[in-house]
């Protein structure tokens, strides 16, 4: 989603001020509850100018999703060493690396996290499209230089990774539901998720049954 060239021609600091004002309001109210009047007031621009840069609230929202996703991805993968490690160690190291971005980019990270709570049909399709594209890209890089020596004979790497992703998605969905019921700072939520995630990954790694013939 590309804004009007007039926005892109603004000084970087001015662009950032406008983006941040809009991000703060979207984080506060979500897509449906966010007020463009408040955005304009905090960004010190007129509403007419905001909709000159972005044709609609939806276009603005989509632009911010793409901008924040690109920023977080670039920082996440910047100078990332694809050292040889098994999939469980990589999941944990990537999870901690991603969560560390919350401290560096709390507004952008918080905005992307807020997306997970959105249920508006106006934006749901676009969000799902972005998530699927981002997931495909991440999986491709996740497989790079992956140590598969600890895989049991006959187990497909693709199926193993797919199984673990199902588990991670289940943990994510569960915690999204918990967050909706009791919103709190994301770093507190991370502290709660980490031991739970480790436990589920250990179950995947070690198996469930004591007797493999069962």
N, C-alpha and C positions, 0 to 999 in steps of 0.2 A: 504494500500500500504506500504509494509515493505522494507526499503532500505537495501543495502548490510550490513552484520554484521560488516564489517570494519568501517562503519559510526557510527553504534551504540556503537562501542567500543571506539570511540573518547571521550576525556574529554568533559564534559557537555558544558563548555565554548566554546570549538572549534566547537561542533555541533551547538551551538546557533549562533556563528559568521557566519557559512556557511548558516544556515537557514535564518538569517536576511539579508544577502547579496542577497539571492535569492528572498526573500519576497519583498525587496525594489524594485528590478527590475521588478517583476511581478506587483506590485502596480503601478509602473511608466508606464509600457508599455502594461499591460494586457498579456494574454497568447501568442497571436500572435506577439506582438511587443517586448516582453521581449528578451533580448540578453543574452545567456549563456556565451558569452565572457565577458560581463560586470560583470555578477555574479562571474565568476572565478577571474577576476581582483580584485573585491572588497573583495572577500573571501580569496584572496591570495592562490589559489590552481590552479592546471593545469586543463585544460578542460578534459583531459584523466581521471584524478582522480575524477572529478565531475561525469562523466559518468561511473566510476567504482562503485561509491556509488549509483548512480541512472542510470538505463539503458538508459533513454531517458528524454528529456525535459518534456514529458507528464507524465512519472512516477514521476519525481520530483514535478511537479505541483499537481498531485493527492496526493502525500505524504504530501505536505504542507497544502492542504485542510483538510486532515484528522487530521493532527497534530494541526492545528489552531482551528478546530472545537472542538476537544477533549479538548484543553486548555480552550477555552472560555466557553464551557459547564460546565467543572469542576469548574471553578471559579464562574460562574453564580449560579450554584446550591449548591455550598459549603456553608454550614450553613444557607441555605435559610429556613426561617420559613414559614411553610404552615399554617399561621393563617387563621381562618375562615373569608372569605371576599367574596363579590359578584364578578361576573365575570368582571364587568366594573372596579372596584377598582383593581382587580388583573392584568388586562391588563395594566393599567396605571403604577402600581408599578413595574411590570416586564419590561415594556418598559423603564422606567427610570433606572432600575437596569442594564439592558442590555446596554443602552447608556453610563452609567458610566464606563463601561469596555473600552470604547474608550480612556478615559484619562489614564487608567492603561496599556492597551495593544494597543496603536495606530497602530502599524505596523501589528499585527495579525488581529485586528478588521478591519483595512483598507483593508487588503488583502481579507478577506471574503466578505466585502462589494463590492469590485471590481468584485468579481465573478458574482454578480447580473447583471453586465453590459456585461458579456461575451456572445458572439454569435457564437463562433467557434464550428463547428460540431464535432471537434476532442475531445472536453471536455464537451460538453453540456450534453450528456447522463449521464456522471459520476456526474456532478454537480447536475442535477435533482435528481439522485438517493440519493445523500447525503442530499439534501434539504428535500426530502420526509421522509427519515429515521429520520432526526433531528426533523421534524415537528411532526411525530407520537410520538416520545419520549417526546417532549415538551407538547403535548396535554394530554398525560397520566398523567403527573405531574401537569399540569394546573388544571385538574379536582379534584385533591387531596384536600379534606377538603373544597370544594367550597360551599359557602352559596347560596342555591337556593331558599331561602324563599321569595325573591321578584319576582320570576317568576310568570307570570300570569297563572291561572288555565288552564290546557289543553295544555300548551306549553311544548314541549319536550326539555329537557336540551341539548340533542345532537344537535337538530336542531337549538336551540338558539345559541349555541357555533359555529356551522357551519356557521350560518348567519353572526355572528360577524367576523369570520375569513375571510369570503368573502369580507366584508367591509374593513378589515385591508389589505387584499391582493390588493384590488383596490387602496387604499391609497398608498401602497408600489409601485405598478406598475406606478401610476401617478408620484410619486416623482422620481422614477428611470428615467423616460422619461425626467423630468425636469433637473435632474442631468446630463444626457447625453448632453443636450443642453447647460447647464451652470454649469460645474464642480466647486465645491467650497468645503471648509473644511466641514467634516461631522458634526462637532458640530454646525456649522451655519445651516446646513440642518435640524438637529434635532430641533433647535429652531423654525424653520418654520413649521415643521411637527406637533409638539406637540399640538398647539391650533386647528389645522385642525383635528387631530385625536380625540381630546376631543369633537369637534363639531359632528363628525360622530357618536361617541359612544353615545352622548346624544340623537341623533336622534333614534338610536337603542333602547335606554333605555326608551325614552318617547313616541316613535311612531311618525308617520307622520300625520295621520288624527286626527282632533279635535273631530270628531264624530266617535266612534268605529263602528257604523252601516254602515258607508260609505264604 
